[in-house]
Amino acid sequence: IRRGESLCRLDRAAYRRRNVVERCFNRLKHNNALATRYDKRARHYQALVTIARLRLWLP
């Protein structure tokens, strides 16, 4: 094994998709209500997630 190589092969396409998803979750977590989950009901939390996603994608 050469220096800098690992034992497992890295699937670059899968890593790129995973990176996009992780960055999206990171941006969503900037909303404090999402990060701490103040809402007790699942439908209220889902509505908050939807609103946060819309705020990310709309200018």
C-alpha positions as CSV (number, residue, x, y, z in Angstrom):
1,I,0.0,0.0,0.0
2,R,1.4,3.3,-1.0
3,R,1.3,6.3,1.3
4,G,-2.1,8.0,1.3
5,E,-4.0,5.0,0.0
6,S,-6.6,3.2,2.1
7,L,-7.6,-0.4,2.2
8,C,-11.1,0.3,0.9
9,R,-12.0,1.8,-2.5
10,L,-13.8,5.2,-2.4
11,D,-16.9,5.4,-4.6
12,R,-16.6,9.1,-5.7
13,A,-20.1,9.4,-7.0
14,A,-21.6,8.1,-3.8
15,Y,-19.4,10.3,-1.8
16,R,-20.5,13.4,-3.8
17,R,-24.2,12.5,-3.2
18,R,-23.6,11.9,0.5
19,N,-21.8,15.2,0.8
20,V,-24.7,17.1,-0.8
21,V,-27.1,15.5,1.6
22,E,-24.9,16.2,4.7
23,R,-24.5,19.8,3.6
24,C,-28.3,20.1,3.3
25,F,-28.9,18.7,6.8
26,N,-26.2,21.1,8.1
27,R,-28.0,24.1,6.6
28,L,-31.4,22.9,8.0
29,K,-29.9,22.5,11.5
30,H,-29.2,26.2,11.5
31,N,-32.9,26.6,12.3
32,N,-32.9,26.2,16.1
33,A,-36.4,24.8,16.3
34,L,-35.3,22.0,14.0
35,A,-32.1,21.3,15.8
36,T,-33.8,21.1,19.2
37,R,-37.1,19.7,18.1
38,Y,-39.4,21.9,20.1
39,D,-42.6,20.5,18.5
40,K,-44.0,17.4,20.1
41,R,-46.2,16.3,17.2
42,A,-44.7,14.7,14.2
43,R,-46.9,16.6,11.7
44,H,-45.9,19.9,13.2
45,Y,-42.2,19.0,13.0
46,Q,-42.7,17.8,9.4
47,A,-44.3,21.2,8.6
48,L,-41.4,23.0,10.1
49,V,-39.0,20.9,8.1
50,T,-40.9,21.8,4.9
51,I,-40.9,25.5,5.7
52,A,-37.1,25.4,6.4
53,R,-36.5,23.6,3.1
54,L,-38.6,26.1,1.2
55,R,-36.6,28.9,2.8
56,L,-33.4,27.3,1.6
57,W,-34.5,27.0,-2.0
58,L,-36.6,30.2,-2.5
59,P,-34.6,33.4,-2.8
